[in-house]
Amino acid sequence: MNFLYAGEAVLSRLDQVAPERLAISPLVKFECLVVPMRDGNLVLQHYYEQGLEHFVQLPMPEQVFVQGAQLRARFGLKTPDALHLATAQHHGCEALWTHDQRLAAASHGLAVNVLGM
């Protein structure tokens, strides 16, 4: 996948939604920061941290982890995927933006491929 295209596709989708309707969990921040921290790229790390502050922050209470375990056990999802989905379900989100088709069956229509591929 062309990362330039992927970035443009996501930005295009972001422009179509009111900012107060976009949310992330602490797990999203965790995953976004791993590579810049590993690479020692403080500029990119700071850029991500600033950008992520514009999203509504969804907490991940214990119930999210129990639901995530159920999703992982039932659908064989990887732990982060199960937790992303459980967080979206717990908070009653309208969609879970992803590029991972494996979430489709487990999400019952909640997972949306934002790249449309």
TIVEX-135514 format. One record per residue: residue number from 1; x, y, z of N, C-alpha, C in turn; chain. Coordinates in nm, 2 decimals, always signed. Atoms other than C-alpha are relative to their C-alpha. Layout:
% residues N
NUM / X / Y / Z / X / Y / Z / X / Y / Z / A;
...
***
This chain:
% residues 117
1 / +0.08 / -0.12 / +0.00 / +0.00 / +0.00 / +0.00 / +0.09 / +0.12 / +0.00 / A;
2 / -0.07 / -0.13 / +0.01 / +0.12 / +0.35 / -0.09 / -0.04 / +0.08 / +0.13 / A;
3 / +0.03 / -0.07 / -0.13 / +0.15 / +0.53 / +0.25 / -0.04 / +0.14 / -0.03 / A;
4 / +0.04 / -0.14 / +0.03 / +0.11 / +0.87 / +0.08 / -0.15 / +0.00 / -0.04 / A;
5 / +0.14 / +0.01 / +0.03 / -0.22 / +0.76 / -0.07 / -0.08 / -0.03 / +0.13 / A;
6 / +0.07 / +0.03 / -0.13 / -0.32 / +0.61 / +0.27 / -0.02 / +0.12 / +0.08 / A;
7 / +0.01 / -0.12 / -0.08 / -0.25 / +0.93 / +0.45 / -0.10 / +0.10 / -0.06 / A;
8 / +0.10 / -0.09 / +0.07 / -0.45 / +1.13 / +0.19 / -0.14 / -0.05 / +0.02 / A;
9 / +0.13 / +0.06 / -0.01 / -0.74 / +0.89 / +0.21 / -0.06 / +0.02 / +0.14 / A;
10 / +0.05 / -0.02 / -0.14 / -0.76 / +0.92 / +0.59 / -0.03 / +0.15 / +0.02 / A;
11 / +0.03 / -0.15 / -0.02 / -0.73 / +1.30 / +0.58 / -0.13 / +0.04 / -0.07 / A;
12 / +0.13 / -0.03 / +0.07 / -1.01 / +1.31 / +0.33 / -0.12 / -0.04 / +0.08 / A;
13 / +0.11 / +0.05 / -0.09 / -1.23 / +1.10 / +0.56 / -0.01 / +0.09 / +0.12 / A;
14 / +0.00 / -0.09 / -0.12 / -1.13 / +1.32 / +0.86 / -0.07 / +0.13 / -0.03 / A;
15 / +0.06 / -0.13 / +0.04 / -1.24 / +1.63 / +0.67 / -0.15 / -0.01 / -0.01 / A;
16 / +0.14 / +0.02 / +0.01 / -1.59 / +1.48 / +0.63 / -0.08 / -0.01 / +0.13 / A;
17 / +0.06 / +0.03 / -0.13 / -1.66 / +1.44 / +1.00 / +0.03 / +0.12 / +0.09 / A;
18 / -0.02 / -0.11 / -0.10 / -1.72 / +1.70 / +1.27 / +0.10 / -0.05 / +0.10 / A;
19 / -0.11 / +0.05 / -0.09 / -1.41 / +1.69 / +1.50 / -0.06 / -0.05 / +0.13 / A;
20 / +0.06 / +0.05 / -0.12 / -1.63 / +1.64 / +1.81 / -0.05 / -0.14 / -0.01 / A;
21 / +0.06 / +0.13 / +0.02 / -1.75 / +1.31 / +1.66 / +0.12 / -0.10 / -0.02 / A;
22 / -0.11 / +0.09 / +0.02 / -1.40 / +1.16 / +1.63 / +0.07 / -0.03 / +0.14 / A;
23 / -0.06 / +0.04 / -0.14 / -1.25 / +0.97 / +1.93 / +0.11 / -0.11 / -0.02 / A;
24 / -0.11 / +0.10 / -0.01 / -0.95 / +0.76 / +2.02 / +0.01 / -0.05 / +0.14 / A;
25 / -0.03 / +0.06 / -0.13 / -0.85 / +0.54 / +2.31 / +0.14 / +0.02 / +0.03 / A;
26 / -0.15 / -0.01 / -0.03 / -0.52 / +0.55 / +2.50 / +0.08 / -0.10 / -0.08 / A;
27 / -0.07 / +0.10 / +0.08 / -0.43 / +0.24 / +2.29 / +0.04 / +0.05 / -0.13 / A;
28 / -0.04 / -0.06 / +0.13 / -0.44 / +0.44 / +1.97 / +0.13 / +0.09 / +0.02 / A;
29 / -0.11 / -0.08 / -0.03 / -0.20 / +0.69 / +2.13 / +0.13 / -0.09 / +0.02 / A;
30 / -0.11 / +0.10 / -0.03 / +0.02 / +0.40 / +2.25 / +0.06 / -0.05 / -0.13 / A;
31 / -0.05 / +0.05 / +0.13 / +0.04 / +0.25 / +1.90 / +0.06 / +0.10 / -0.09 / A;
32 / -0.06 / -0.11 / +0.09 / +0.11 / +0.58 / +1.72 / +0.13 / +0.04 / +0.05 / A;
33 / -0.13 / -0.06 / -0.05 / +0.40 / +0.67 / +1.95 / +0.11 / -0.10 / +0.00 / A;
34 / -0.11 / +0.10 / -0.01 / +0.59 / +0.34 / +1.94 / +0.11 / +0.02 / -0.10 / A;
35 / -0.10 / -0.02 / +0.10 / +0.77 / +0.40 / +1.61 / +0.09 / +0.13 / +0.02 / A;
36 / -0.09 / -0.12 / -0.02 / +0.88 / +0.76 / +1.67 / +0.09 / -0.01 / +0.13 / A;
37 / -0.08 / +0.02 / -0.12 / +0.99 / +0.67 / +2.02 / +0.12 / -0.10 / -0.02 / A;
38 / -0.10 / +0.10 / +0.03 / +1.18 / +0.36 / +1.90 / +0.11 / +0.06 / -0.09 / A;
39 / -0.10 / -0.06 / +0.09 / +1.35 / +0.57 / +1.63 / +0.06 / +0.13 / +0.06 / A;
40 / -0.05 / -0.12 / -0.06 / +1.42 / +0.86 / +1.87 / -0.04 / +0.12 / -0.08 / A;
41 / +0.04 / -0.11 / +0.09 / +1.23 / +1.09 / +1.63 / -0.10 / +0.09 / +0.09 / A;
42 / +0.07 / -0.09 / -0.09 / +1.12 / +1.36 / +1.88 / -0.10 / +0.09 / -0.07 / A;
43 / +0.08 / -0.09 / +0.08 / +0.98 / +1.58 / +1.61 / -0.13 / -0.07 / -0.04 / A;
44 / +0.12 / +0.08 / +0.04 / +0.74 / +1.31 / +1.48 / -0.08 / -0.04 / +0.13 / A;
45 / +0.07 / +0.03 / -0.12 / +0.65 / +1.21 / +1.84 / -0.08 / +0.12 / +0.05 / A;
46 / +0.07 / -0.12 / -0.04 / +0.56 / +1.56 / +1.93 / -0.12 / +0.04 / -0.10 / A;
47 / +0.11 / -0.02 / +0.11 / +0.36 / +1.60 / +1.60 / -0.12 / -0.09 / +0.03 / A;
48 / +0.11 / +0.09 / -0.03 / +0.16 / +1.29 / +1.69 / -0.07 / +0.03 / +0.13 / A;
49 / +0.07 / -0.03 / -0.13 / +0.10 / +1.39 / +2.05 / -0.09 / +0.12 / -0.02 / A;
50 / +0.08 / -0.12 / +0.02 / -0.02 / +1.73 / +1.94 / -0.13 / -0.03 / -0.08 / A;
51 / +0.12 / +0.04 / +0.08 / -0.25 / +1.58 / +1.67 / -0.10 / -0.08 / +0.07 / A;
52 / +0.09 / +0.09 / -0.07 / -0.40 / +1.32 / +1.89 / -0.08 / +0.07 / +0.11 / A;
53 / +0.07 / -0.08 / -0.09 / -0.50 / +1.59 / +2.14 / -0.13 / +0.06 / -0.05 / A;
54 / +0.12 / -0.05 / +0.07 / -0.77 / +1.70 / +1.89 / -0.11 / -0.09 / +0.00 / A;
55 / +0.11 / +0.10 / -0.01 / -0.97 / +1.38 / +1.94 / -0.06 / -0.01 / +0.13 / A;
56 / +0.07 / +0.03 / -0.13 / -1.22 / +1.30 / +2.21 / +0.08 / -0.12 / +0.05 / A;
57 / -0.07 / +0.11 / -0.06 / -1.04 / +1.07 / +2.45 / -0.09 / -0.10 / +0.07 / A;
58 / +0.09 / +0.10 / -0.06 / -1.23 / +0.75 / +2.54 / +0.07 / -0.08 / +0.10 / A;
59 / -0.07 / +0.08 / -0.10 / -1.14 / +0.58 / +2.86 / -0.02 / -0.15 / -0.03 / A;
60 / +0.01 / +0.15 / +0.01 / -1.08 / +0.20 / +2.88 / -0.01 / -0.06 / +0.13 / A;
61 / +0.02 / +0.06 / -0.13 / -1.24 / +0.08 / +3.20 / +0.02 / -0.16 / -0.01 / A;
62 / -0.02 / +0.14 / -0.01 / -1.21 / -0.28 / +3.31 / -0.10 / -0.08 / -0.09 / A;
63 / +0.10 / +0.07 / +0.09 / -1.53 / -0.38 / +3.12 / +0.05 / -0.01 / -0.14 / A;
64 / -0.05 / +0.01 / +0.13 / -1.35 / -0.30 / +2.80 / +0.10 / -0.12 / -0.02 / A;
65 / -0.09 / +0.11 / +0.00 / -1.08 / -0.55 / +2.88 / -0.07 / -0.14 / +0.00 / A;
66 / +0.07 / +0.12 / -0.01 / -1.33 / -0.82 / +2.97 / -0.07 / -0.03 / -0.14 / A;
67 / +0.06 / +0.01 / +0.13 / -1.52 / -0.75 / +2.64 / +0.10 / -0.04 / -0.10 / A;
68 / -0.11 / +0.03 / +0.10 / -1.19 / -0.75 / +2.45 / +0.04 / -0.15 / +0.01 / A;
69 / -0.03 / +0.14 / -0.02 / -1.11 / -1.09 / +2.60 / -0.10 / -0.09 / -0.07 / A;
70 / +0.10 / +0.08 / +0.07 / -1.44 / -1.23 / +2.48 / +0.01 / +0.01 / -0.15 / A;
71 / -0.01 / -0.01 / +0.15 / -1.39 / -1.09 / +2.13 / +0.13 / -0.08 / -0.05 / A;
72 / -0.12 / +0.08 / +0.04 / -1.04 / -1.24 / +2.12 / -0.02 / -0.15 / +0.00 / A;
73 / +0.03 / +0.14 / -0.01 / -1.16 / -1.57 / +2.24 / -0.09 / -0.05 / -0.11 / A;
74 / +0.10 / +0.05 / +0.09 / -1.46 / -1.59 / +2.01 / +0.05 / +0.02 / -0.15 / A;
75 / -0.03 / -0.03 / +0.14 / -1.31 / -1.44 / +1.69 / +0.15 / -0.01 / -0.03 / A;
76 / -0.14 / +0.02 / +0.03 / -0.94 / -1.50 / +1.73 / +0.08 / +0.13 / -0.03 / A;
77 / -0.07 / -0.13 / +0.03 / -0.85 / -1.13 / +1.71 / +0.12 / +0.01 / +0.08 / A;
78 / -0.11 / -0.04 / -0.08 / -0.52 / -1.00 / +1.82 / -0.04 / +0.09 / +0.11 / A;
79 / +0.03 / -0.08 / -0.12 / -0.52 / -0.83 / +2.16 / -0.03 / +0.15 / -0.03 / A;
80 / +0.04 / -0.14 / +0.02 / -0.50 / -0.47 / +2.03 / -0.13 / +0.02 / -0.08 / A;
81 / +0.12 / -0.01 / +0.08 / -0.77 / -0.53 / +1.77 / -0.12 / -0.02 / +0.08 / A;
82 / +0.11 / +0.03 / -0.09 / -1.00 / -0.68 / +2.03 / -0.03 / +0.11 / +0.09 / A;
83 / +0.02 / -0.11 / -0.09 / -0.94 / -0.39 / +2.26 / -0.05 / +0.12 / -0.07 / A;
84 / +0.05 / -0.11 / +0.07 / -1.00 / -0.13 / +1.99 / -0.15 / -0.02 / -0.02 / A;
85 / +0.14 / +0.03 / +0.03 / -1.33 / -0.30 / +1.90 / -0.08 / +0.01 / +0.13 / A;
86 / +0.08 / +0.00 / -0.13 / -1.44 / -0.35 / +2.26 / -0.01 / +0.15 / +0.05 / A;
87 / +0.02 / -0.14 / -0.04 / -1.37 / +0.02 / +2.33 / -0.11 / +0.07 / -0.08 / A;
88 / +0.10 / -0.06 / +0.08 / -1.58 / +0.13 / +2.04 / -0.14 / -0.05 / +0.03 / A;
89 / +0.13 / +0.05 / -0.04 / -1.86 / -0.10 / +2.14 / -0.04 / +0.05 / +0.13 / A;
90 / +0.03 / -0.04 / -0.13 / -1.84 / +0.00 / +2.50 / -0.06 / +0.15 / +0.00 / A;
91 / +0.03 / -0.14 / +0.01 / -1.87 / +0.37 / +2.41 / -0.11 / +0.03 / -0.10 / A;
92 / +0.11 / -0.02 / +0.10 / -2.15 / +0.32 / +2.15 / +0.04 / +0.08 / -0.12 / A;
93 / -0.05 / -0.07 / +0.12 / -1.94 / +0.45 / +1.86 / -0.08 / -0.05 / -0.12 / A;
94 / +0.08 / +0.03 / +0.13 / -2.11 / +0.46 / +1.52 / +0.09 / -0.08 / -0.10 / A;
95 / -0.09 / +0.07 / +0.09 / -1.80 / +0.33 / +1.34 / +0.14 / -0.02 / +0.07 / A;
96 / -0.14 / +0.02 / -0.04 / -1.45 / +0.19 / +1.41 / +0.08 / +0.00 / -0.13 / A;
97 / -0.08 / -0.02 / +0.12 / -1.22 / +0.32 / +1.14 / +0.12 / -0.10 / +0.01 / A;
98 / -0.11 / +0.10 / +0.00 / -0.97 / +0.05 / +1.04 / +0.04 / -0.03 / -0.15 / A;
99 / -0.04 / +0.05 / +0.13 / -0.79 / -0.10 / +0.74 / +0.02 / -0.15 / +0.02 / A;
100 / -0.02 / +0.14 / -0.04 / -0.81 / -0.45 / +0.90 / -0.13 / -0.07 / -0.03 / A;
101 / +0.12 / +0.07 / +0.04 / -1.07 / -0.66 / +0.72 / -0.04 / -0.11 / +0.11 / A;
102 / +0.03 / +0.10 / -0.10 / -1.05 / -0.92 / +1.01 / -0.10 / +0.04 / +0.10 / A;
103 / +0.09 / -0.05 / -0.10 / -1.25 / -0.69 / +1.23 / -0.15 / +0.00 / -0.05 / A;
104 / +0.13 / -0.01 / +0.06 / -1.55 / -0.70 / +0.99 / -0.10 / -0.10 / +0.07 / A;
105 / +0.09 / +0.10 / -0.06 / -1.70 / -1.03 / +1.12 / -0.03 / +0.02 / +0.14 / A;
106 / +0.01 / -0.02 / -0.14 / -1.64 / -0.96 / +1.48 / -0.08 / +0.13 / +0.04 / A;
107 / +0.06 / -0.13 / -0.04 / -1.77 / -0.60 / +1.47 / -0.15 / +0.01 / -0.04 / A;
108 / +0.14 / +0.00 / +0.04 / -2.11 / -0.68 / +1.31 / -0.04 / +0.13 / -0.07 / A;
109 / +0.02 / -0.12 / +0.07 / -2.08 / -0.38 / +1.08 / +0.06 / +0.12 / +0.05 / A;
110 / -0.05 / -0.12 / -0.07 / -1.91 / -0.14 / +1.32 / +0.13 / +0.04 / -0.07 / A;
111 / -0.14 / -0.03 / +0.06 / -1.56 / -0.17 / +1.15 / -0.02 / +0.05 / -0.14 / A;
112 / +0.01 / -0.06 / +0.14 / -1.53 / +0.05 / +0.84 / +0.14 / +0.02 / -0.05 / A;
113 / -0.12 / -0.01 / +0.07 / -1.24 / +0.02 / +0.60 / +0.02 / +0.15 / -0.05 / A;
114 / -0.01 / -0.14 / +0.04 / -1.14 / +0.39 / +0.58 / +0.08 / +0.02 / -0.13 / A;
115 / -0.08 / -0.01 / +0.12 / -0.91 / +0.32 / +0.28 / -0.08 / -0.05 / -0.12 / A;
116 / +0.09 / +0.05 / +0.10 / -1.19 / +0.15 / +0.09 / +0.07 / -0.10 / -0.10 / A;
117 / -0.07 / +0.09 / +0.09 / -0.96 / -0.12 / -0.05 / -0.02 / -0.14 / +0.05 / A;
***
